[in-house]
Amino acid sequence: MASRSIPQTQCLAFRTGLLAALVLSASLATAQAQPYHRHHNVWNCRAQVELAQDRLDRAIARHGGHSIQAVERRRELMATRDRCWRMEHRWWDPRDRRWHDRHW
């Protein structure tokens, strides 16, 4: 009987160690992924705002500042800025080429 309890104890210790290693590696992987994810969101916000601003500028040039197309593009730009504001608490101004920390 005593010989069977030693392998079970070693097996339990191995499983506990393996579980601890898996938890540690998962937490390290998550910690490494968060800065990349945040950095990606910031640059994605910036690109979306620049694209929305470019679409607005083209709509104004083609159809006029008070056209239906320009009004729709302004709504898109505001919605994009609002999404960035909710995620980052700042928004990108493509004309000034800088981030603003106050609401527009």
N, CA, C and O atoms as a GROMACS GRO file, in nm:
protein
  416
    1MET      N    1   0.080  -0.119   0.000
    1MET     CA    2   0.000   0.000   0.000
    1MET      C    3   0.084   0.126   0.000
    1MET      O    4   0.051   0.222  -0.068
    2ALA      N    5   0.192   0.126   0.075
    2ALA     CA    6   0.276   0.244   0.085
    2ALA      C    7   0.340   0.277  -0.049
    2ALA      O    8   0.364   0.395  -0.078
    3SER      N    9   0.368   0.179  -0.129
    3SER     CA   10   0.433   0.205  -0.256
    3SER      C   11   0.338   0.273  -0.354
    3SER      O   12   0.383   0.344  -0.444
    4ARG      N   13   0.207   0.252  -0.338
    4ARG     CA   14   0.111   0.316  -0.429
    4ARG      C   15   0.087   0.462  -0.392
    4ARG      O   16   0.056   0.542  -0.481
    5SER      N   17   0.101   0.500  -0.267
    5SER     CA   18   0.075   0.637  -0.225
    5SER      C   19   0.185   0.732  -0.273
    5SER      O   20   0.157   0.850  -0.295
    6ILE      N   21   0.306   0.686  -0.289
    6ILE     CA   22   0.415   0.772  -0.336
    6ILE      C   23   0.394   0.815  -0.481
    6ILE      O   24   0.406   0.935  -0.509
    7PRO      N   25   0.362   0.725  -0.574
    7PRO     CA   26   0.336   0.771  -0.710
    7PRO      C   27   0.216   0.864  -0.720
    7PRO      O   28   0.217   0.958  -0.800
    8GLN      N   29   0.112   0.840  -0.641
    8GLN     CA   30  -0.004   0.930  -0.646
    8GLN      C   31   0.033   1.069  -0.596
    8GLN      O   32  -0.014   1.169  -0.650
    9THR      N   33   0.117   1.076  -0.496
    9THR     CA   34   0.162   1.205  -0.443
    9THR      C   35   0.247   1.276  -0.547
    9THR      O   36   0.233   1.397  -0.568
   10GLN      N   37   0.334   1.202  -0.612
   10GLN     CA   38   0.418   1.262  -0.716
   10GLN      C   39   0.333   1.307  -0.834
   10GLN      O   40   0.358   1.412  -0.893
   11CYS      N   41   0.232   1.228  -0.867
   11CYS     CA   42   0.141   1.265  -0.976
   11CYS      C   43   0.064   1.392  -0.941
   11CYS      O   44   0.048   1.480  -1.026
   12LEU      N   45   0.018   1.401  -0.818
   12LEU     CA   46  -0.054   1.520  -0.774
   12LEU      C   47   0.036   1.643  -0.776
   12LEU      O   48  -0.006   1.751  -0.818
   13ALA      N   49   0.160   1.626  -0.731
   13ALA     CA   50   0.256   1.737  -0.733
   13ALA      C   51   0.286   1.780  -0.877
   13ALA      O   52   0.299   1.899  -0.905
   14PHE      N   53   0.297   1.684  -0.967
   14PHE     CA   54   0.322   1.716  -1.108
   14PHE      C   55   0.204   1.792  -1.167
   14PHE      O   56   0.222   1.892  -1.237
   15ARG      N   57   0.083   1.744  -1.138
   15ARG     CA   58  -0.037   1.812  -1.191
   15ARG      C   59  -0.049   1.954  -1.136
   15ARG      O   60  -0.084   2.047  -1.209
   16THR      N   61  -0.021   1.970  -1.008
   16THR     CA   62  -0.027   2.103  -0.946
   16THR      C   63   0.076   2.196  -1.009
   16THR      O   64   0.047   2.312  -1.038
   17GLY      N   65   0.196   2.145  -1.028
   17GLY     CA   66   0.302   2.225  -1.092
   17GLY      C   67   0.268   2.260  -1.235
   17GLY      O   68   0.292   2.372  -1.280
   18LEU      N   69   0.212   2.164  -1.307
   18LEU     CA   70   0.172   2.188  -1.446
   18LEU      C   71   0.061   2.292  -1.452
   18LEU      O   72   0.064   2.381  -1.537
   19LEU      N   73  -0.035   2.282  -1.365
   19LEU     CA   74  -0.144   2.380  -1.360
   19LEU      C   75  -0.091   2.520  -1.329
   19LEU      O   76  -0.132   2.618  -1.391
   20ALA      N   77   0.000   2.528  -1.233
   20ALA     CA   78   0.058   2.658  -1.198
   20ALA      C   79   0.136   2.716  -1.315
   20ALA      O   80   0.130   2.836  -1.340
   21ALA      N   81   0.208   2.632  -1.386
   21ALA     CA   82   0.284   2.679  -1.504
   21ALA      C   83   0.190   2.728  -1.613
   21ALA      O   84   0.217   2.830  -1.677
   22LEU      N   85   0.082   2.658  -1.635
   22LEU     CA   86  -0.015   2.700  -1.737
   22LEU      C   87  -0.081   2.833  -1.700
   22LEU      O   88  -0.097   2.921  -1.785
   23VAL      N   89  -0.119   2.848  -1.574
   23VAL     CA   90  -0.180   2.974  -1.529
   23VAL      C   91  -0.081   3.089  -1.543
   23VAL      O   92  -0.118   3.197  -1.588
   24LEU      N   93   0.042   3.067  -1.506
   24LEU     CA   94   0.145   3.171  -1.516
   24LEU      C   95   0.170   3.209  -1.662
   24LEU      O   96   0.179   3.327  -1.694
   25SER      N   97   0.182   3.111  -1.749
   25SER     CA   98   0.207   3.141  -1.889
   25SER      C   99   0.088   3.212  -1.954
   25SER      O  100   0.107   3.301  -2.037
   26ALA      N  101  -0.032   3.174  -1.916
   26ALA     CA  102  -0.151   3.241  -1.970
   26ALA      C  103  -0.158   3.386  -1.922
   26ALA      O  104  -0.192   3.475  -2.000
   27SER      N  105  -0.126   3.410  -1.796
   27SER     CA  106  -0.130   3.548  -1.745
   27SER      C  107  -0.021   3.633  -1.810
   27SER      O  108  -0.044   3.751  -1.838
   28LEU      N  109   0.096   3.577  -1.833
   28LEU     CA  110   0.202   3.652  -1.901
   28LEU      C  111   0.164   3.683  -2.046
   28LEU      O  112   0.190   3.792  -2.095
   29ALA      N  113   0.103   3.587  -2.113
   29ALA     CA  114   0.061   3.610  -2.251
   29ALA      C  115  -0.045   3.720  -2.258
   29ALA      O  116  -0.042   3.803  -2.349
   30THR      N  117  -0.137   3.720  -2.164
   30THR     CA  118  -0.240   3.824  -2.160
   30THR      C  119  -0.178   3.960  -2.131
   30THR      O  120  -0.217   4.060  -2.192
   31ALA      N  121  -0.085   3.965  -2.040
   31ALA     CA  122  -0.020   4.091  -2.006
   31ALA      C  123   0.057   4.147  -2.124
   31ALA      O  124   0.063   4.268  -2.143
   32GLN      N  125   0.117   4.061  -2.204
   32GLN     CA  126   0.190   4.106  -2.322
   32GLN      C  127   0.096   4.152  -2.432
   32GLN      O  128   0.130   4.242  -2.509
   33ALA      N  129  -0.021   4.092  -2.441
   33ALA     CA  130  -0.114   4.124  -2.549
   33ALA      C  131  -0.186   4.257  -2.525
   33ALA      O  132  -0.224   4.322  -2.622
   34GLN      N  133  -0.205   4.299  -2.402
   34GLN     CA  134  -0.280   4.420  -2.375
   34GLN      C  135  -0.215   4.546  -2.430
   34GLN      O  136  -0.286   4.626  -2.492
   35PRO      N  137  -0.084   4.570  -2.411
   35PRO     CA  138  -0.027   4.690  -2.471
   35PRO      C  139  -0.038   4.692  -2.623
   35PRO      O  140  -0.062   4.797  -2.683
   36TYR      N  141  -0.020   4.576  -2.687
   36TYR     CA  142  -0.033   4.571  -2.833
   36TYR      C  143  -0.175   4.603  -2.873
   36TYR      O  144  -0.197   4.680  -2.967
   37HIS      N  145  -0.273   4.547  -2.802
   37HIS     CA  146  -0.413   4.571  -2.835
   37HIS      C  147  -0.447   4.718  -2.819
   37HIS      O  148  -0.515   4.775  -2.904
   38ARG      N  149  -0.402   4.780  -2.712
   38ARG     CA  150  -0.427   4.923  -2.690
   38ARG      C  151  -0.359   5.006  -2.797
   38ARG      O  152  -0.420   5.098  -2.851
   39HIS      N  153  -0.234   4.975  -2.829
   39HIS     CA  154  -0.162   5.048  -2.933
   39HIS      C  155  -0.233   5.034  -3.067
   39HIS      O  156  -0.244   5.130  -3.142
   40HIS      N  157  -0.280   4.914  -3.097
   40HIS     CA  158  -0.350   4.890  -3.222
   40HIS      C  159  -0.479   4.971  -3.228
   40HIS      O  160  -0.512   5.028  -3.332
   41ASN      N  161  -0.553   4.977  -3.117
   41ASN     CA  162  -0.677   5.055  -3.113
   41ASN      C  163  -0.651   5.202  -3.137
   41ASN      O  164  -0.727   5.268  -3.209
   42VAL      N  165  -0.544   5.255  -3.078
   42VAL     CA  166  -0.511   5.397  -3.095
   42VAL      C  167  -0.484   5.427  -3.242
   42VAL      O  168  -0.537   5.524  -3.297
   43TRP      N  169  -0.401   5.345  -3.304
   43TRP     CA  170  -0.369   5.370  -3.445
   43TRP      C  171  -0.489   5.344  -3.535
   43TRP      O  172  -0.505   5.410  -3.638
   44ASN      N  173  -0.573   5.249  -3.498
   44ASN     CA  174  -0.693   5.222  -3.574
   44ASN      C  175  -0.789   5.340  -3.565
   44ASN      O  176  -0.849   5.379  -3.665
   45CYS      N  177  -0.804   5.398  -3.447
   45CYS     CA  178  -0.887   5.517  -3.430
   45CYS      C  179  -0.834   5.631  -3.516
   45CYS      O  180  -0.911   5.698  -3.586
   46ARG      N  181  -0.706   5.651  -3.510
   46ARG     CA  182  -0.645   5.759  -3.588
   46ARG      C  183  -0.672   5.741  -3.738
   46ARG      O  184  -0.709   5.837  -3.806
   47ALA      N  185  -0.655   5.620  -3.788
   47ALA     CA  186  -0.679   5.593  -3.930
   47ALA      C  187  -0.826   5.613  -3.966
   47ALA      O  188  -0.856   5.666  -4.073
   48GLN      N  189  -0.917   5.570  -3.880
   48GLN     CA  190  -1.060   5.586  -3.907
   48GLN      C  191  -1.100   5.733  -3.909
   48GLN      O  192  -1.180   5.773  -3.993
   49VAL      N  193  -1.047   5.812  -3.817
   49VAL     CA  194  -1.079   5.955  -3.815
   49VAL      C  195  -1.023   6.022  -3.940
   49VAL      O  196  -1.091   6.105  -4.002
   50GLU      N  197  -0.901   5.988  -3.978
   50GLU     CA  198  -0.843   6.048  -4.099
   50GLU      C  199  -0.924   6.012  -4.222
   50GLU      O  200  -0.947   6.096  -4.309
   51LEU      N  201  -0.969   5.887  -4.231
   51LEU     CA  202  -1.050   5.844  -4.344
   51LEU      C  203  -1.184   5.918  -4.346
   51LEU      O  204  -1.228   5.963  -4.452
   52ALA      N  205  -1.249   5.930  -4.231
   52ALA     CA  206  -1.377   6.001  -4.223
   52ALA      C  207  -1.360   6.148  -4.260
   52ALA      O  208  -1.445   6.206  -4.327
   53GLN      N  209  -1.250   6.210  -4.216
   53GLN     CA  210  -1.224   6.350  -4.249
   53GLN      C  211  -1.199   6.366  -4.398
   53GLN      O  212  -1.246   6.462  -4.460
   54ASP      N  213  -1.127   6.272  -4.458
   54ASP     CA  214  -1.100   6.276  -4.601
   54ASP      C  215  -1.230   6.260  -4.680
   54ASP      O  216  -1.250   6.329  -4.780
   55ARG      N  217  -1.317   6.171  -4.636
   55ARG     CA  218  -1.447   6.154  -4.703
   55ARG      C  219  -1.531   6.280  -4.693
   55ARG      O  220  -1.598   6.317  -4.789
   56LEU      N  221  -1.527   6.346  -4.578
   56LEU     CA  222  -1.600   6.472  -4.563
   56LEU      C  223  -1.543   6.578  -4.656
   56LEU      O  224  -1.619   6.648  -4.723
   57ASP      N  225  -1.412   6.591  -4.661
   57ASP     CA  226  -1.350   6.692  -4.749
   57ASP      C  227  -1.387   6.667  -4.895
   57ASP      O  228  -1.415   6.761  -4.969
   58ARG      N  229  -1.386   6.539  -4.936
   58ARG     CA  230  -1.422   6.508  -5.075
   58ARG      C  231  -1.569   6.538  -5.102
   58ARG      O  232  -1.603   6.587  -5.210
   59ALA      N  233  -1.657   6.509  -5.007
   59ALA     CA  234  -1.799   6.537  -5.024
   59ALA      C  235  -1.823   6.687  -5.035
   59ALA      O  236  -1.905   6.731  -5.116
   60ILE      N  237  -1.753   6.766  -4.954
   60ILE     CA  238  -1.768   6.912  -4.962
   60ILE      C  239  -1.718   6.963  -5.096
   60ILE      O  240  -1.781   7.049  -5.157
   61ALA      N  241  -1.605   6.911  -5.142
   61ALA     CA  242  -1.549   6.956  -5.270
   61ALA      C  243  -1.640   6.918  -5.388
   61ALA      O  244  -1.652   6.995  -5.483
   62ARG      N  245  -1.702   6.803  -5.382
   62ARG     CA  246  -1.785   6.757  -5.494
   62ARG      C  247  -1.927   6.812  -5.490
   62ARG      O  248  -1.983   6.845  -5.595
   63HIS      N  249  -1.985   6.822  -5.370
   63HIS     CA  250  -2.128   6.851  -5.362
   63HIS      C  251  -2.161   6.979  -5.286
   63HIS      O  252  -2.276   7.023  -5.288
   64GLY      N  253  -2.063   7.039  -5.220
   64GLY     CA  254  -2.089   7.160  -5.143
   64GLY      C  255  -2.098   7.131  -4.994
   64GLY      O  256  -2.124   7.018  -4.953
   65GLY      N  257  -2.075   7.234  -4.915
   65GLY     CA  258  -2.069   7.220  -4.770
   65GLY      C  259  -2.201   7.187  -4.703
   65GLY      O  260  -2.202   7.130  -4.594
   66HIS      N  261  -2.313   7.222  -4.767
   66HIS     CA  262  -2.443   7.199  -4.706
   66HIS      C  263  -2.521   7.089  -4.777
   66HIS      O  264  -2.642   7.076  -4.758
   67SER      N  265  -2.454   7.011  -4.859
   67SER     CA  266  -2.521   6.905  -4.934
   67SER      C  267  -2.557   6.788  -4.842
   67SER      O  268  -2.506   6.776  -4.731
   68ILE      N  269  -2.644   6.703  -4.891
   68ILE     CA  270  -2.683   6.583  -4.816
   68ILE      C  271  -2.561   6.495  -4.792
   68ILE      O  272  -2.545   6.438  -4.684
   69GLN      N  273  -2.475   6.484  -4.893
   69GLN     CA  274  -2.355   6.401  -4.880
   69GLN      C  275  -2.262   6.454  -4.772
   69GLN      O  276  -2.207   6.376  -4.694
   70ALA      N  277  -2.244   6.585  -4.768
   70ALA     CA  278  -2.156   6.645  -4.666
   70ALA      C  279  -2.214   6.628  -4.527
   70ALA      O  280  -2.141   6.600  -4.432
   71VAL      N  281  -2.345   6.645  -4.513
   71VAL     CA  282  -2.410   6.628  -4.384
   71VAL      C  283  -2.392   6.484  -4.335
   71VAL      O  284  -2.363   6.461  -4.217
   72GLU      N  285  -2.409   6.387  -4.426
   72GLU     CA  286  -2.391   6.246  -4.389
   72GLU      C  287  -2.246   6.218  -4.350
   72GLU      O  288  -2.222   6.145  -4.253
   73ARG      N  289  -2.152   6.273  -4.422
   73ARG     CA  290  -2.010   6.252  -4.390
   73ARG      C  291  -1.973   6.318  -4.257
   73ARG      O  292  -1.888   6.267  -4.184
   74ARG      N  293  -2.034   6.431  -4.225
   74ARG     CA  294  -2.011   6.494  -4.094
   74ARG      C  295  -2.061   6.404  -3.982
   74ARG      O  296  -1.996   6.391  -3.878
   75ARG      N  297  -2.178   6.343  -4.004
   75ARG     CA  298  -2.230   6.249  -3.904
   75ARG      C  299  -2.135   6.132  -3.885
   75ARG      O  300  -2.110   6.090  -3.772
   76GLU      N  301  -2.081   6.080  -3.995
   76GLU     CA  302  -1.986   5.969  -3.985
   76GLU      C  303  -1.860   6.012  -3.909
   76GLU      O  304  -1.809   5.937  -3.826
   77LEU      N  305  -1.811   6.131  -3.938
   77LEU     CA  306  -1.692   6.181  -3.869
   77LEU      C  307  -1.720   6.195  -3.719
   77LEU      O  308  -1.637   6.155  -3.637
   78MET      N  309  -1.834   6.251  -3.684
   78MET     CA  310  -1.868   6.266  -3.542
   78MET      C  311  -1.884   6.130  -3.474
   78MET      O  312  -1.841   6.113  -3.360
   79ALA      N  313  -1.943   6.035  -3.543
   79ALA     CA  314  -1.959   5.901  -3.485
   79ALA      C  315  -1.823   5.834  -3.464
   79ALA      O  316  -1.801   5.767  -3.364
   80THR      N  317  -1.733   5.853  -3.560
   80THR     CA  318  -1.599   5.796  -3.547
   80THR      C  319  -1.524   5.861  -3.431
   80THR      O  320  -1.460   5.792  -3.352
   81ARG      N  321  -1.532   5.992  -3.422
   81ARG     CA  322  -1.468   6.062  -3.310
   81ARG      C  323  -1.528   6.018  -3.177
   81ARG      O  324  -1.456   6.002  -3.078
   82ASP      N  325  -1.658   5.998  -3.175
   82ASP     CA  326  -1.725   5.956  -3.052
   82ASP      C  327  -1.679   5.817  -3.010
   82ASP      O  328  -1.657   5.793  -2.891
   83ARG      N  329  -1.664   5.725  -3.106
   83ARG     CA  330  -1.613   5.591  -3.073
   83ARG      C  331  -1.473   5.599  -3.015
   83ARG      O  332  -1.442   5.534  -2.915
   84CYS      N  333  -1.388   5.679  -3.077
   84CYS     CA  334  -1.251   5.696  -3.027
   84CYS      C  335  -1.252   5.760  -2.888
   84CYS      O  336  -1.174   5.722  -2.801
   85TRP      N  337  -1.340   5.855  -2.869
   85TRP     CA  338  -1.350   5.923  -2.740
   85TRP      C  339  -1.389   5.822  -2.632
   85TRP      O  340  -1.333   5.825  -2.522
   86ARG      N  341  -1.484   5.734  -2.662
   86ARG     CA  342  -1.528   5.635  -2.563
   86ARG      C  343  -1.418   5.534  -2.533
   86ARG      O  344  -1.406   5.488  -2.420
   87MET      N  345  -1.336   5.498  -2.633
   87MET     CA  346  -1.230   5.401  -2.612
   87MET      C  347  -1.106   5.462  -2.549
   87MET      O  348  -1.047   5.405  -2.458
   88GLU      N  349  -1.066   5.579  -2.597
   88GLU     CA  350  -0.937   5.637  -2.559
   88GLU      C  351  -0.946   5.762  -2.473
   88GLU      O  352  -0.846   5.805  -2.416
   89HIS      N  353  -1.065   5.819  -2.462
   89HIS     CA  354  -1.086   5.947  -2.393
   89HIS      C  355  -1.000   6.057  -2.456
   89HIS      O  356  -0.951   6.147  -2.388
   90ARG      N  357  -0.985   6.046  -2.585
   90ARG     CA  358  -0.920   6.150  -2.666
   90ARG      C  359  -0.956   6.121  -2.811
   90ARG      O  360  -1.005   6.013  -2.843
   91TRP      N  361  -0.932   6.217  -2.898
   91TRP     CA  362  -0.963   6.198  -3.039
   91TRP      C  363  -0.856   6.264  -3.124
   91TRP      O  364  -0.790   6.358  -3.080
   92TRP      N  365  -0.838   6.213  -3.245
   92TRP     CA  366  -0.735   6.258  -3.337
   92TRP      C  367  -0.791   6.366  -3.428
   92TRP      O  368  -0.899   6.350  -3.486
   93ASP      N  369  -0.717   6.475  -3.442
   93ASP     CA  370  -0.753   6.581  -3.535
   93ASP      C  371  -0.657   6.575  -3.653
   93ASP      O  372  -0.539   6.610  -3.638
   94PRO      N  373  -0.704   6.531  -3.770
   94PRO     CA  374  -0.614   6.517  -3.884
   94PRO      C  375  -0.562   6.651  -3.936
   94PRO      O  376  -0.455   6.656  -3.998
   95ARG      N  377  -0.634   6.757  -3.912
   95ARG     CA  378  -0.588   6.887  -3.962
   95ARG      C  379  -0.469   6.938  -3.879
   95ARG      O  380  -0.371   6.987  -3.934
   96ASP      N  381  -0.479   6.925  -3.746
   96ASP     CA  382  -0.368   6.966  -3.659
   96ASP      C  383  -0.263   6.857  -3.643
   96ASP      O  384  -0.152   6.882  -3.596
   97ARG      N  385  -0.300   6.736  -3.682
   97ARG     CA  386  -0.215   6.617  -3.670
   97ARG      C  387  -0.171   6.595  -3.524
   97ARG      O  388  -0.054   6.575  -3.494
   98ARG      N  389  -0.272   6.599  -3.435
   98ARG     CA  390  -0.244   6.573  -3.294
   98ARG      C  391  -0.370   6.522  -3.226
   98ARG      O  392  -0.481   6.535  -3.276
   99TRP      N  393  -0.347   6.462  -3.109
   99TRP     CA  394  -0.455   6.411  -3.026
   99TRP      C  395  -0.508   6.524  -2.939
   99TRP      O  396  -0.432   6.608  -2.892
  100HIS      N  397  -0.640   6.524  -2.916
  100HIS     CA  398  -0.704   6.619  -2.825
  100HIS      C  399  -0.764   6.542  -2.709
  100HIS      O  400  -0.823   6.435  -2.728
  101ASP      N  401  -0.749   6.595  -2.590
  101ASP     CA  402  -0.804   6.527  -2.474
  101ASP      C  403  -0.932   6.593  -2.424
  101ASP      O  404  -0.986   6.553  -2.321
  102ARG      N  405  -0.981   6.690  -2.495
  102ARG     CA  406  -1.110   6.752  -2.463
  102ARG      C  407  -1.208   6.718  -2.573
  102ARG      O  408  -1.171   6.701  -2.689
  103HIS      N  409  -1.334   6.709  -2.533
  103HIS     CA  410  -1.439   6.676  -2.630
  103HIS      C  411  -1.449   6.788  -2.733
  103HIS      O  412  -1.428   6.905  -2.701
  104TRP      N  413  -1.480   6.753  -2.855
  104TRP     CA  414  -1.490   6.852  -2.961
  104TRP      C  415  -1.617   6.929  -2.949
  104TRP      O  416  -1.643   7.018  -3.030
   0.00000   0.00000   0.00000
